């Protein structure tokens, strides 16, 4: 990763997975994807395809579509889906937002580490 602003899909999804402690199996099961599809896409042997991407975006509603597809912008949407937001107390909402901010900081740190390692 020399420039994290130009991530391809096979670069962006693993970053989201690391930030959210997800593995291929969890996403495959949660989204109803074909077994092995994520591994092949990561290796550049196949594309995820429009249907698979839509399934991921539907299940993981906090992913910013533009970031996932282009690597541009923020990884996470800035808004909490309304149904989730309405069901949270103020304390829960505060903890949730704090967790998202913490994950974003962790991701940024990991991105800097990746850049440093690839520039050696």
Biopython code that builds the backbone (N, CA, C, O; Angstrom):
import numpy as np
from Bio.PDB.StructureBuilder import StructureBuilder

atoms = [
    (1, "UNK", "N", (0.844, -1.178, 0.000)),
    (1, "UNK", "CA", (0.000, 0.000, 0.000)),
    (1, "UNK", "C", (0.885, 1.235, 0.000)),
    (1, "UNK", "O", (1.371, 1.644, 1.054)),
    (2, "UNK", "N", (1.094, 1.813, -1.120)),
    (2, "UNK", "CA", (1.895, 3.025, -1.135)),
    (2, "UNK", "C", (1.028, 4.251, -0.941)),
    (2, "UNK", "O", (1.494, 5.254, -0.400)),
    (3, "UNK", "N", (-0.220, 4.194, -1.368)),
    (3, "UNK", "CA", (-1.121, 5.320, -1.191)),
    (3, "UNK", "C", (-2.478, 4.780, -0.775)),
    (3, "UNK", "O", (-3.186, 4.170, -1.576)),
    (4, "UNK", "N", (-2.836, 5.008, 0.479)),
    (4, "UNK", "CA", (-4.084, 4.455, 0.984)),
    (4, "UNK", "C", (-5.305, 5.181, 0.448)),
    (4, "UNK", "O", (-6.431, 4.759, 0.710)),
    (5, "UNK", "N", (-5.111, 6.258, -0.292)),
    (5, "UNK", "CA", (-6.242, 6.937, -0.916)),
    (5, "UNK", "C", (-6.646, 6.271, -2.222)),
    (5, "UNK", "O", (-7.670, 6.627, -2.805)),
    (6, "UNK", "N", (-5.855, 5.308, -2.689)),
    (6, "UNK", "CA", (-6.181, 4.633, -3.941)),
    (6, "UNK", "C", (-6.294, 3.128, -3.721)),
    (6, "UNK", "O", (-5.767, 2.335, -4.501)),
    (7, "UNK", "N", (-6.980, 2.747, -2.660)),
    (7, "UNK", "CA", (-7.171, 1.331, -2.367)),
    (7, "UNK", "C", (-8.104, 0.699, -3.386)),
    (7, "UNK", "O", (-9.068, 1.323, -3.830)),
    (8, "UNK", "N", (-7.818, -0.517, -3.747)),
    (8, "UNK", "CA", (-8.779, -1.267, -4.539)),
    (8, "UNK", "C", (-9.630, -2.067, -3.573)),
    (8, "UNK", "O", (-9.316, -2.143, -2.385)),
    (9, "UNK", "N", (-10.701, -2.664, -4.067)),
    (9, "UNK", "CA", (-11.608, -3.403, -3.206)),
    (9, "UNK", "C", (-10.877, -4.489, -2.437)),
    (9, "UNK", "O", (-11.142, -4.692, -1.252)),
    (10, "UNK", "N", (-9.957, -5.191, -3.096)),
    (10, "UNK", "CA", (-9.256, -6.257, -2.388)),
    (10, "UNK", "C", (-8.291, -5.711, -1.341)),
    (10, "UNK", "O", (-7.798, -6.470, -0.507)),
    (11, "UNK", "N", (-8.013, -4.408, -1.372)),
    (11, "UNK", "CA", (-7.210, -3.777, -0.321)),
    (11, "UNK", "C", (-8.102, -3.268, 0.808)),
    (11, "UNK", "O", (-7.761, -3.411, 1.982)),
    (12, "UNK", "N", (-9.230, -2.682, 0.462)),
    (12, "UNK", "CA", (-10.088, -2.013, 1.442)),
    (12, "UNK", "C", (-10.770, -2.997, 2.376)),
    (12, "UNK", "O", (-10.773, -2.784, 3.588)),
    (13, "UNK", "N", (-11.341, -4.053, 1.856)),
    (13, "UNK", "CA", (-12.089, -4.981, 2.698)),
    (13, "UNK", "C", (-11.227, -5.594, 3.802)),
    (13, "UNK", "O", (-11.688, -5.666, 4.941)),
    (14, "UNK", "N", (-10.001, -6.040, 3.523)),
    (14, "UNK", "CA", (-9.189, -6.568, 4.623)),
    (14, "UNK", "C", (-8.900, -5.543, 5.713)),
    (14, "UNK", "O", (-8.785, -5.913, 6.882)),
    (15, "UNK", "N", (-8.781, -4.282, 5.365)),
    (15, "UNK", "CA", (-8.559, -3.239, 6.363)),
    (15, "UNK", "C", (-9.778, -3.129, 7.274)),
    (15, "UNK", "O", (-9.645, -3.014, 8.492)),
    (16, "UNK", "N", (-10.967, -3.164, 6.672)),
    (16, "UNK", "CA", (-12.203, -3.144, 7.468)),
    (16, "UNK", "C", (-12.267, -4.376, 8.363)),
    (16, "UNK", "O", (-12.663, -4.292, 9.525)),
    (17, "UNK", "N", (-11.873, -5.523, 7.806)),
    (17, "UNK", "CA", (-11.920, -6.768, 8.559)),
    (17, "UNK", "C", (-10.992, -6.705, 9.767)),
    (17, "UNK", "O", (-11.373, -7.125, 10.860)),
    (18, "UNK", "N", (-9.787, -6.190, 9.585)),
    (18, "UNK", "CA", (-8.827, -6.073, 10.693)),
    (18, "UNK", "C", (-9.375, -5.130, 11.754)),
    (18, "UNK", "O", (-9.321, -5.430, 12.946)),
    (19, "UNK", "N", (-9.898, -4.001, 11.325)),
    (19, "UNK", "CA", (-10.403, -2.997, 12.266)),
    (19, "UNK", "C", (-11.585, -3.513, 13.077)),
    (19, "UNK", "O", (-11.841, -3.038, 14.183)),
    (20, "UNK", "N", (-12.304, -4.486, 12.525)),
    (20, "UNK", "CA", (-13.499, -4.988, 13.192)),
    (20, "UNK", "C", (-13.358, -6.435, 13.658)),
    (20, "UNK", "O", (-14.346, -7.095, 13.981)),
    (21, "UNK", "N", (-12.120, -6.916, 13.687)),
    (21, "UNK", "CA", (-11.838, -8.284, 14.139)),
    (21, "UNK", "C", (-12.704, -9.319, 13.431)),
    (21, "UNK", "O", (-13.281, -10.198, 14.072)),
    (22, "UNK", "N", (-12.791, -9.212, 12.118)),
    (22, "UNK", "CA", (-13.577, -10.147, 11.313)),
    (22, "UNK", "C", (-12.648, -11.041, 10.512)),
    (22, "UNK", "O", (-11.530, -10.653, 10.174)),
    (23, "UNK", "N", (-13.122, -12.245, 10.214)),
    (23, "UNK", "CA", (-12.364, -13.125, 9.333)),
    (23, "UNK", "C", (-13.220, -13.489, 8.127)),
    (23, "UNK", "O", (-14.411, -13.180, 8.084)),
    (24, "UNK", "N", (-12.607, -14.148, 7.150)),
    (24, "UNK", "CA", (-13.318, -14.511, 5.924)),
    (24, "UNK", "C", (-14.576, -15.305, 6.219)),
    (24, "UNK", "O", (-15.627, -15.057, 5.627)),
    (25, "UNK", "N", (-14.472, -16.267, 7.141)),
    (25, "UNK", "CA", (-15.611, -17.134, 7.432)),
    (25, "UNK", "C", (-16.790, -16.347, 7.992)),
    (25, "UNK", "O", (-17.935, -16.592, 7.613)),
    (26, "UNK", "N", (-16.519, -15.406, 8.888)),
    (26, "UNK", "CA", (-17.605, -14.611, 9.467)),
    (26, "UNK", "C", (-18.334, -13.813, 8.389)),
    (26, "UNK", "O", (-19.564, -13.783, 8.360)),
    (27, "UNK", "N", (-17.583, -13.176, 7.515)),
    (27, "UNK", "CA", (-18.211, -12.379, 6.464)),
    (27, "UNK", "C", (-18.942, -13.288, 5.484)),
    (27, "UNK", "O", (-20.049, -12.970, 5.048)),
    (28, "UNK", "N", (-18.332, -14.415, 5.136)),
    (28, "UNK", "CA", (-18.962, -15.360, 4.209)),
    (28, "UNK", "C", (-20.309, -15.817, 4.750)),
    (28, "UNK", "O", (-21.308, -15.816, 4.030)),
    (29, "UNK", "N", (-20.334, -16.210, 6.027)),
    (29, "UNK", "CA", (-21.578, -16.699, 6.634)),
    (29, "UNK", "C", (-22.586, -15.559, 6.792)),
    (29, "UNK", "O", (-23.747, -15.700, 6.409)),
    (30, "UNK", "N", (-22.145, -14.433, 7.355)),
    (30, "UNK", "CA", (-23.051, -13.306, 7.601)),
    (30, "UNK", "C", (-23.698, -12.786, 6.328)),
    (30, "UNK", "O", (-24.861, -12.384, 6.332)),
    (31, "UNK", "N", (-22.941, -12.795, 5.245)),
    (31, "UNK", "CA", (-23.420, -12.200, 3.995)),
    (31, "UNK", "C", (-23.932, -13.236, 2.988)),
    (31, "UNK", "O", (-24.449, -12.870, 1.933)),
    (32, "UNK", "N", (-23.793, -14.504, 3.304)),
    (32, "UNK", "CA", (-24.253, -15.542, 2.391)),
    (32, "UNK", "C", (-23.428, -15.610, 1.119)),
    (32, "UNK", "O", (-23.975, -15.785, 0.031)),
    (33, "UNK", "N", (-22.112, -15.473, 1.249)),
    (33, "UNK", "CA", (-21.221, -15.503, 0.096)),
    (33, "UNK", "C", (-20.739, -16.926, -0.167)),
    (33, "UNK", "O", (-20.830, -17.792, 0.703)),
    (34, "UNK", "N", (-20.235, -17.155, -1.351)),
    (34, "UNK", "CA", (-19.656, -18.455, -1.694)),
    (34, "UNK", "C", (-18.373, -18.664, -0.905)),
    (34, "UNK", "O", (-17.566, -17.748, -0.751)),
    (35, "UNK", "N", (-18.199, -19.881, -0.410)),
    (35, "UNK", "CA", (-16.992, -20.214, 0.342)),
    (35, "UNK", "C", (-15.771, -20.007, -0.559)),
    (35, "UNK", "O", (-15.751, -20.462, -1.703)),
    (36, "UNK", "N", (-14.767, -19.325, -0.038)),
    (36, "UNK", "CA", (-13.528, -19.090, -0.770)),
    (36, "UNK", "C", (-13.521, -17.825, -1.617)),
    (36, "UNK", "O", (-12.474, -17.427, -2.127)),
    (37, "UNK", "N", (-14.672, -17.195, -1.770)),
    (37, "UNK", "CA", (-14.756, -16.015, -2.629)),
    (37, "UNK", "C", (-13.862, -14.885, -2.138)),
    (37, "UNK", "O", (-13.170, -14.250, -2.934)),
    (38, "UNK", "N", (-13.872, -14.628, -0.833)),
    (38, "UNK", "CA", (-13.061, -13.529, -0.296)),
    (38, "UNK", "C", (-11.571, -13.788, -0.469)),
    (38, "UNK", "O", (-10.819, -12.879, -0.820)),
    (39, "UNK", "N", (-11.144, -15.008, -0.228)),
    (39, "UNK", "CA", (-9.731, -15.350, -0.394)),
    (39, "UNK", "C", (-9.280, -15.179, -1.832)),
    (39, "UNK", "O", (-8.199, -14.649, -2.089)),
    (40, "UNK", "N", (-10.104, -15.625, -2.770)),
    (40, "UNK", "CA", (-9.762, -15.480, -4.188)),
    (40, "UNK", "C", (-9.704, -14.013, -4.592)),
    (40, "UNK", "O", (-8.828, -13.604, -5.353)),
    (41, "UNK", "N", (-10.648, -13.219, -4.075)),
    (41, "UNK", "CA", (-10.661, -11.789, -4.408)),
    (41, "UNK", "C", (-9.426, -11.100, -3.836)),
    (41, "UNK", "O", (-8.826, -10.250, -4.494)),
    (42, "UNK", "N", (-9.045, -11.465, -2.614)),
    (42, "UNK", "CA", (-7.878, -10.861, -1.986)),
    (42, "UNK", "C", (-6.609, -11.179, -2.777)),
    (42, "UNK", "O", (-5.710, -10.345, -2.886)),
    (43, "UNK", "N", (-6.545, -12.387, -3.325)),
    (43, "UNK", "CA", (-5.379, -12.811, -4.104)),
    (43, "UNK", "C", (-5.414, -12.281, -5.529)),
    (43, "UNK", "O", (-4.464, -12.474, -6.288)),
    (44, "UNK", "N", (-6.511, -11.610, -5.900)),
    (44, "UNK", "CA", (-6.640, -11.076, -7.244)),
    (44, "UNK", "C", (-7.026, -12.117, -8.276)),
    (44, "UNK", "O", (-6.925, -11.872, -9.478)),
    (45, "UNK", "N", (-7.474, -13.294, -7.811)),
    (45, "UNK", "CA", (-7.846, -14.369, -8.728)),
    (45, "UNK", "C", (-9.276, -14.235, -9.224)),
    (45, "UNK", "O", (-9.653, -14.869, -10.209)),
    (46, "UNK", "N", (-10.081, -13.411, -8.546)),
    (46, "UNK", "CA", (-11.454, -13.167, -8.985)),
    (46, "UNK", "C", (-11.936, -11.857, -8.390)),
    (46, "UNK", "O", (-11.332, -11.320, -7.462)),
    (47, "UNK", "N", (-13.024, -11.355, -8.931)),
    (47, "UNK", "CA", (-13.660, -10.165, -8.385)),
    (47, "UNK", "C", (-14.797, -10.599, -7.481)),
    (47, "UNK", "O", (-15.337, -11.695, -7.634)),
    (48, "UNK", "N", (-15.162, -9.740, -6.539)),
    (48, "UNK", "CA", (-16.281, -10.075, -5.670)),
    (48, "UNK", "C", (-17.599, -10.027, -6.435)),
    (48, "UNK", "O", (-18.497, -10.825, -6.166)),
    (49, "UNK", "N", (-17.723, -9.124, -7.361)),
    (49, "UNK", "CA", (-18.969, -9.000, -8.120)),
    (49, "UNK", "C", (-19.958, -8.103, -7.400)),
    (49, "UNK", "O", (-19.904, -7.932, -6.182)),
    (50, "UNK", "N", (-20.856, -7.539, -8.180)),
    (50, "UNK", "CA", (-21.816, -6.572, -7.662)),
    (50, "UNK", "C", (-22.708, -7.160, -6.571)),
    (50, "UNK", "O", (-22.957, -6.501, -5.561)),
    (51, "UNK", "N", (-23.195, -8.392, -6.757)),
    (51, "UNK", "CA", (-24.088, -8.991, -5.766)),
    (51, "UNK", "C", (-23.384, -9.214, -4.437)),
    (51, "UNK", "O", (-23.963, -8.951, -3.383)),
    (52, "UNK", "N", (-22.149, -9.691, -4.468)),
    (52, "UNK", "CA", (-21.398, -9.934, -3.236)),
    (52, "UNK", "C", (-21.123, -8.620, -2.513)),
    (52, "UNK", "O", (-21.243, -8.542, -1.290)),
    (53, "UNK", "N", (-20.760, -7.599, -3.261)),
    (53, "UNK", "CA", (-20.491, -6.291, -2.658)),
    (53, "UNK", "C", (-21.755, -5.742, -2.004)),
    (53, "UNK", "O", (-21.703, -5.207, -0.897)),
    (54, "UNK", "N", (-22.887, -5.873, -2.690)),
    (54, "UNK", "CA", (-24.151, -5.390, -2.129)),
    (54, "UNK", "C", (-24.498, -6.137, -0.844)),
    (54, "UNK", "O", (-24.977, -5.531, 0.115)),
    (55, "UNK", "N", (-24.260, -7.445, -0.819)),
    (55, "UNK", "CA", (-24.533, -8.231, 0.391)),
    (55, "UNK", "C", (-23.668, -7.752, 1.551)),
    (55, "UNK", "O", (-24.140, -7.658, 2.684)),
    (56, "UNK", "N", (-22.414, -7.453, 1.273)),
    (56, "UNK", "CA", (-21.509, -6.952, 2.311)),
    (56, "UNK", "C", (-22.000, -5.598, 2.826)),
    (56, "UNK", "O", (-22.040, -5.366, 4.034)),
    (57, "UNK", "N", (-22.371, -4.713, 1.907)),
    (57, "UNK", "CA", (-22.815, -3.379, 2.304)),
    (57, "UNK", "C", (-24.156, -3.416, 3.048)),
    (57, "UNK", "O", (-24.413, -2.572, 3.907)),
    (58, "UNK", "N", (-24.993, -4.375, 2.725)),
    (58, "UNK", "CA", (-26.270, -4.503, 3.428)),
    (58, "UNK", "C", (-26.049, -5.016, 4.846)),
    (58, "UNK", "O", (-26.657, -4.514, 5.791)),
    (59, "UNK", "N", (-25.181, -6.012, 4.995)),
    (59, "UNK", "CA", (-24.959, -6.575, 6.330)),
    (59, "UNK", "C", (-24.133, -5.634, 7.201)),
    (59, "UNK", "O", (-24.474, -5.393, 8.359)),
    (60, "UNK", "N", (-23.058, -5.109, 6.647)),
    (60, "UNK", "CA", (-22.167, -4.207, 7.392)),
    (60, "UNK", "C", (-22.509, -2.772, 7.001)),
    (60, "UNK", "O", (-21.827, -2.151, 6.186)),
    (61, "UNK", "N", (-23.572, -2.271, 7.599)),
    (61, "UNK", "CA", (-24.133, -0.987, 7.184)),
    (61, "UNK", "C", (-23.286, 0.216, 7.556)),
    (61, "UNK", "O", (-23.566, 1.327, 7.105)),
    (62, "UNK", "N", (-22.257, 0.019, 8.371)),
    (62, "UNK", "CA", (-21.421, 1.167, 8.736)),
    (62, "UNK", "C", (-20.293, 1.404, 7.729)),
    (62, "UNK", "O", (-19.577, 2.399, 7.842)),
    (63, "UNK", "N", (-20.119, 0.512, 6.747)),
    (63, "UNK", "CA", (-19.069, 0.716, 5.736)),
    (63, "UNK", "C", (-19.512, 1.810, 4.768)),
    (63, "UNK", "O", (-20.641, 1.811, 4.277)),
    (64, "UNK", "N", (-18.613, 2.719, 4.512)),
    (64, "UNK", "CA", (-18.831, 3.760, 3.518)),
    (64, "UNK", "C", (-18.639, 3.124, 2.132)),
    (64, "UNK", "O", (-17.549, 2.657, 1.801)),
    (65, "UNK", "N", (-19.699, 3.113, 1.339)),
    (65, "UNK", "CA", (-19.676, 2.485, 0.007)),
    (65, "UNK", "C", (-18.544, 3.029, -0.850)),
    (65, "UNK", "O", (-17.826, 2.257, -1.486)),
    (66, "UNK", "N", (-18.377, 4.324, -0.876)),
    (66, "UNK", "CA", (-17.337, 4.940, -1.708)),
    (66, "UNK", "C", (-15.957, 4.466, -1.280)),
    (66, "UNK", "O", (-15.120, 4.135, -2.120)),
    (67, "UNK", "N", (-15.718, 4.432, 0.033)),
    (67, "UNK", "CA", (-14.420, 3.966, 0.531)),
    (67, "UNK", "C", (-14.172, 2.519, 0.132)),
    (67, "UNK", "O", (-13.071, 2.172, -0.296)),
    (68, "UNK", "N", (-15.191, 1.671, 0.271)),
    (68, "UNK", "CA", (-15.015, 0.260, -0.050)),
    (68, "UNK", "C", (-14.674, 0.073, -1.523)),
    (68, "UNK", "O", (-13.823, -0.748, -1.865)),
    (69, "UNK", "N", (-15.329, 0.827, -2.388)),
    (69, "UNK", "CA", (-15.134, 0.649, -3.830)),
    (69, "UNK", "C", (-13.925, 1.387, -4.383)),
    (69, "UNK", "O", (-13.307, 0.939, -5.349)),
    (70, "UNK", "N", (-13.584, 2.534, -3.764)),
    (70, "UNK", "CA", (-12.520, 3.358, -4.355)),
    (70, "UNK", "C", (-11.365, 3.639, -3.407)),
    (70, "UNK", "O", (-10.281, 4.024, -3.847)),
    (71, "UNK", "N", (-11.585, 3.452, -2.110)),
    (71, "UNK", "CA", (-10.570, 3.798, -1.122)),
    (71, "UNK", "C", (-10.574, 5.269, -0.771)),
    (71, "UNK", "O", (-9.723, 5.720, -0.005)),
    (72, "UNK", "N", (-11.505, 6.024, -1.312)),
    (72, "UNK", "CA", (-11.570, 7.462, -1.054)),
    (72, "UNK", "C", (-12.532, 7.752, 0.084)),
    (72, "UNK", "O", (-13.557, 7.087, 0.232)),
    (73, "UNK", "N", (-12.192, 8.746, 0.880)),
    (73, "UNK", "CA", (-13.058, 9.143, 1.984)),
    (73, "UNK", "C", (-12.788, 8.320, 3.226)),
    (73, "UNK", "O", (-11.750, 7.669, 3.349)),
    (74, "UNK", "N", (-13.730, 8.361, 4.134)),
    (74, "UNK", "CA", (-13.620, 7.654, 5.400)),
    (74, "UNK", "C", (-14.107, 6.218, 5.258)),
    (74, "UNK", "O", (-14.986, 5.929, 4.447)),
    (75, "UNK", "N", (-13.526, 5.316, 6.056)),
    (75, "UNK", "CA", (-13.918, 3.914, 6.008)),
    (75, "UNK", "C", (-15.358, 3.737, 6.490)),
    (75, "UNK", "O", (-16.121, 2.961, 5.915)),
    (76, "UNK", "N", (-15.720, 4.457, 7.540)),
    (76, "UNK", "CA", (-17.040, 4.283, 8.139)),
    (76, "UNK", "C", (-17.937, 5.458, 7.809)),
    (76, "UNK", "O", (-17.486, 6.595, 7.667)),
    (77, "UNK", "N", (-19.225, 5.151, 7.689)),
    (77, "UNK", "CA", (-20.202, 6.212, 7.525)),
    (77, "UNK", "C", (-20.202, 7.047, 8.792)),
    (77, "UNK", "O", (-19.934, 6.538, 9.881)),
    (78, "UNK", "N", (-20.496, 8.301, 8.651)),
    (78, "UNK", "CA", (-20.524, 9.182, 9.808)),
    (78, "UNK", "C", (-21.824, 9.100, 10.579)),
    (78, "UNK", "O", (-21.922, 9.603, 11.698)),
    (79, "UNK", "N", (-22.829, 8.463, 9.981)),
    (79, "UNK", "CA", (-24.118, 8.379, 10.656)),
    (79, "UNK", "C", (-24.365, 6.970, 11.175)),
    (79, "UNK", "O", (-23.892, 5.993, 10.594)),
    (80, "UNK", "N", (-25.094, 6.873, 12.252)),
    (80, "UNK", "CA", (-25.515, 5.582, 12.777)),
    (80, "UNK", "C", (-26.886, 5.309, 12.163)),
    (80, "UNK", "O", (-27.744, 6.192, 12.175)),
    (81, "UNK", "N", (-27.114, 4.110, 11.628)),
    (81, "UNK", "CA", (-28.450, 3.829, 11.068)),
    (81, "UNK", "C", (-29.538, 4.195, 12.085)),
    (81, "UNK", "O", (-29.406, 3.928, 13.279)),
    (82, "UNK", "N", (-30.609, 4.807, 11.588)),
    (82, "UNK", "CA", (-31.635, 5.369, 12.479)),
    (82, "UNK", "C", (-32.235, 4.337, 13.427)),
    (82, "UNK", "O", (-32.457, 4.651, 14.597)),
    (83, "UNK", "N", (-32.502, 3.135, 12.974)),
    (83, "UNK", "CA", (-33.095, 2.143, 13.864)),
    (83, "UNK", "C", (-32.158, 1.823, 15.014)),
    (83, "UNK", "O", (-32.596, 1.686, 16.156)),
    (84, "UNK", "N", (-30.886, 1.705, 14.722)),
    (84, "UNK", "CA", (-29.918, 1.433, 15.781)),
    (84, "UNK", "C", (-29.846, 2.633, 16.711)),
    (84, "UNK", "O", (-29.861, 2.481, 17.932)),
    (85, "UNK", "N", (-29.768, 3.820, 16.137)),
    (85, "UNK", "CA", (-29.644, 5.028, 16.943)),
    (85, "UNK", "C", (-30.838, 5.197, 17.871)),
    (85, "UNK", "O", (-30.673, 5.575, 19.031)),
    (86, "UNK", "N", (-32.034, 4.922, 17.376)),
    (86, "UNK", "CA", (-33.229, 5.090, 18.182)),
    (86, "UNK", "C", (-33.282, 4.094, 19.336)),
    (86, "UNK", "O", (-33.881, 4.377, 20.374)),
    (87, "UNK", "N", (-32.662, 2.937, 19.162)),
    (87, "UNK", "CA", (-32.726, 1.905, 20.193)),
    (87, "UNK", "C", (-31.643, 2.070, 21.269)),
    (87, "UNK", "O", (-31.647, 1.355, 22.271)),
    (88, "UNK", "N", (-30.724, 3.008, 21.060)),
    (88, "UNK", "CA", (-29.631, 3.196, 22.017)),
    (88, "UNK", "C", (-29.961, 4.279, 23.038)),
    (88, "UNK", "O", (-30.579, 5.293, 22.714)),
    (89, "UNK", "N", (-29.541, 4.045, 24.266)),
    (89, "UNK", "CA", (-29.618, 5.109, 25.263)),
    (89, "UNK", "C", (-28.476, 6.081, 24.978)),
    (89, "UNK", "O", (-27.588, 5.775, 24.182)),
    (90, "UNK", "N", (-28.491, 7.232, 25.609)),
    (90, "UNK", "CA", (-27.413, 8.205, 25.401)),
    (90, "UNK", "C", (-26.070, 7.619, 25.782)),
    (90, "UNK", "O", (-25.077, 7.843, 25.089)),
    (91, "UNK", "N", (-26.023, 6.865, 26.887)),
    (91, "UNK", "CA", (-24.772, 6.249, 27.333)),
    (91, "UNK", "C", (-24.292, 5.205, 26.318)),
    (91, "UNK", "O", (-23.104, 5.146, 26.001)),
    (92, "UNK", "N", (-25.213, 4.386, 25.813)),
    (92, "UNK", "CA", (-24.845, 3.370, 24.814)),
    (92, "UNK", "C", (-24.373, 4.030, 23.529)),
    (92, "UNK", "O", (-23.399, 3.581, 22.926)),
    (93, "UNK", "N", (-25.046, 5.085, 23.105)),
    (93, "UNK", "CA", (-24.671, 5.809, 21.894)),
    (93, "UNK", "C", (-23.264, 6.395, 22.051)),
    (93, "UNK", "O", (-22.445, 6.335, 21.133)),
    (94, "UNK", "N", (-23.003, 6.958, 23.226)),
    (94, "UNK", "CA", (-21.691, 7.533, 23.499)),
    (94, "UNK", "C", (-20.608, 6.456, 23.454)),
    (94, "UNK", "O", (-19.551, 6.667, 22.860)),
    (95, "UNK", "N", (-20.865, 5.303, 24.078)),
    (95, "UNK", "CA", (-19.890, 4.205, 24.055)),
    (95, "UNK", "C", (-19.690, 3.684, 22.636)),
    (95, "UNK", "O", (-18.566, 3.374, 22.242)),
    (96, "UNK", "N", (-20.775, 3.584, 21.864)),
    (96, "UNK", "CA", (-20.689, 3.109, 20.481)),
    (96, "UNK", "C", (-19.833, 4.053, 19.647)),
    (96, "UNK", "O", (-18.948, 3.608, 18.915)),
    (97, "UNK", "N", (-20.088, 5.345, 19.752)),
    (97, "UNK", "CA", (-19.310, 6.325, 18.990)),
    (97, "UNK", "C", (-17.856, 6.322, 19.430)),
    (97, "UNK", "O", (-16.955, 6.459, 18.602)),
    (98, "UNK", "N", (-17.620, 6.167, 20.733)),
    (98, "UNK", "CA", (-16.256, 6.084, 21.241)),
    (98, "UNK", "C", (-15.542, 4.865, 20.672)),
    (98, "UNK", "O", (-14.368, 4.939, 20.310)),
    (99, "UNK", "N", (-16.262, 3.729, 20.592)),
    (99, "UNK", "CA", (-15.681, 2.520, 20.024)),
    (99, "UNK", "C", (-15.326, 2.733, 18.549)),
    (99, "UNK", "O", (-14.259, 2.314, 18.100)),
    (100, "UNK", "N", (-16.219, 3.384, 17.797)),
    (100, "UNK", "CA", (-15.934, 3.648, 16.381)),
    (100, "UNK", "C", (-14.711, 4.550, 16.229)),
    (100, "UNK", "O", (-13.868, 4.318, 15.363)),
    (101, "UNK", "N", (-14.619, 5.567, 17.063)),
    (101, "UNK", "CA", (-13.463, 6.462, 17.003)),
    (101, "UNK", "C", (-12.182, 5.711, 17.355)),
    (101, "UNK", "O", (-11.141, 5.929, 16.734)),
    (102, "UNK", "N", (-12.257, 4.840, 18.334)),
    (102, "UNK", "CA", (-11.100, 4.041, 18.729)),
    (102, "UNK", "C", (-10.666, 3.125, 17.588)),
    (102, "UNK", "O", (-9.473, 2.990, 17.313)),
    (103, "UNK", "N", (-11.627, 2.504, 16.934)),
    (103, "UNK", "CA", (-11.311, 1.627, 15.800)),
    (103, "UNK", "C", (-10.700, 2.432, 14.662)),
    (103, "UNK", "O", (-9.780, 1.955, 13.999)),
    (104, "UNK", "N", (-11.189, 3.632, 14.426)),
    (104, "UNK", "CA", (-10.639, 4.479, 13.377)),
    (104, "UNK", "C", (-9.188, 4.844, 13.692)),
    (104, "UNK", "O", (-8.335, 4.813, 12.804)),
    (105, "UNK", "N", (-8.904, 5.188, 14.950)),
    (105, "UNK", "CA", (-7.524, 5.510, 15.340)),
    (105, "UNK", "C", (-6.620, 4.291, 15.173)),
    (105, "UNK", "O", (-5.489, 4.412, 14.703)),
    (106, "UNK", "N", (-7.124, 3.110, 15.560)),
    (106, "UNK", "CA", (-6.347, 1.880, 15.422)),
    (106, "UNK", "C", (-6.062, 1.605, 13.943)),
    (106, "UNK", "O", (-4.947, 1.236, 13.576)),
    (107, "UNK", "N", (-7.072, 1.787, 13.109)),
    (107, "UNK", "CA", (-6.902, 1.574, 11.677)),
    (107, "UNK", "C", (-5.870, 2.541, 11.106)),
    (107, "UNK", "O", (-5.013, 2.139, 10.319)),
    (108, "UNK", "N", (-5.946, 3.801, 11.494)),
    (108, "UNK", "CA", (-4.984, 4.785, 11.000)),
    (108, "UNK", "C", (-3.571, 4.408, 11.420)),
    (108, "UNK", "O", (-2.628, 4.558, 10.642)),
    (109, "UNK", "N", (-3.421, 3.923, 12.642)),
    (109, "UNK", "CA", (-2.112, 3.481, 13.113)),
    (109, "UNK", "C", (-1.618, 2.290, 12.304)),
    (109, "UNK", "O", (-0.446, 2.232, 11.933)),
    (110, "UNK", "N", (-2.497, 1.352, 12.034)),
    (110, "UNK", "CA", (-2.129, 0.188, 11.234)),
    (110, "UNK", "C", (-1.773, 0.594, 9.807)),
    (110, "UNK", "O", (-0.857, 0.030, 9.209)),
    (111, "UNK", "N", (-2.492, 1.566, 9.266)),
    (111, "UNK", "CA", (-2.192, 2.043, 7.919)),
    (111, "UNK", "C", (-0.805, 2.691, 7.873)),
    (111, "UNK", "O", (-0.052, 2.486, 6.920)),
    (112, "UNK", "N", (-0.470, 3.477, 8.910)),
    (112, "UNK", "CA", (0.863, 4.086, 8.961)),
    (112, "UNK", "C", (1.941, 3.012, 9.046)),
    (112, "UNK", "O", (2.980, 3.120, 8.394)),
    (113, "UNK", "N", (1.697, 1.972, 9.849)),
    (113, "UNK", "CA", (2.654, 0.870, 9.979)),
    (113, "UNK", "C", (2.834, 0.168, 8.640)),
    (113, "UNK", "O", (3.958, -0.148, 8.250)),
    (114, "UNK", "N", (1.744, -0.075, 7.940)),
    (114, "UNK", "CA", (1.816, -0.720, 6.623)),
    (114, "UNK", "C", (2.631, 0.135, 5.677)),
    (114, "UNK", "O", (3.481, -0.378, 4.950)),
    (115, "UNK", "N", (2.380, 1.444, 5.680)),
    (115, "UNK", "CA", (3.123, 2.341, 4.799)),
    (115, "UNK", "C", (4.612, 2.318, 5.145)),
    (115, "UNK", "O", (5.454, 2.295, 4.248)),
    (116, "UNK", "N", (4.941, 2.325, 6.435)),
    (116, "UNK", "CA", (6.338, 2.305, 6.843)),
    (116, "UNK", "C", (7.010, 1.004, 6.435)),
    (116, "UNK", "O", (8.154, 1.014, 5.981)),
    (117, "UNK", "N", (6.312, -0.118, 6.592)),
    (117, "UNK", "CA", (6.886, -1.416, 6.243)),
    (117, "UNK", "C", (7.069, -1.580, 4.738)),
    (117, "UNK", "O", (8.032, -2.201, 4.288)),
    (118, "UNK", "N", (6.145, -1.022, 3.965)),
    (118, "UNK", "CA", (6.250, -1.174, 2.506)),
    (118, "UNK", "C", (7.237, -0.197, 1.901)),
    (118, "UNK", "O", (7.656, -0.375, 0.758)),
    (119, "UNK", "N", (7.615, 0.827, 2.639)),
    (119, "UNK", "CA", (8.577, 1.804, 2.131)),
    (119, "UNK", "C", (10.006, 1.471, 2.498)),
    (119, "UNK", "O", (10.917, 2.229, 2.164)),
    (120, "UNK", "N", (10.230, 0.341, 3.188)),
    (120, "UNK", "CA", (11.595, -0.046, 3.587)),
    (120, "UNK", "C", (12.280, -0.797, 2.495)),
    (120, "UNK", "O", (13.432, -1.201, 2.652)),
]
sb = StructureBuilder()
sb.init_structure("model")
sb.init_model(0)
sb.init_chain("A")
sb.init_seg("    ")
for serial, (resi, resn, name, xyz) in enumerate(atoms, 1):
    if name == "N":
        sb.init_residue(resn, " ", resi, " ")
    sb.init_atom(name, np.array(xyz, "f"), 0.0, 1.0, " ", f" {name:<3s}", serial, name[0])
structure = sb.get_structure()
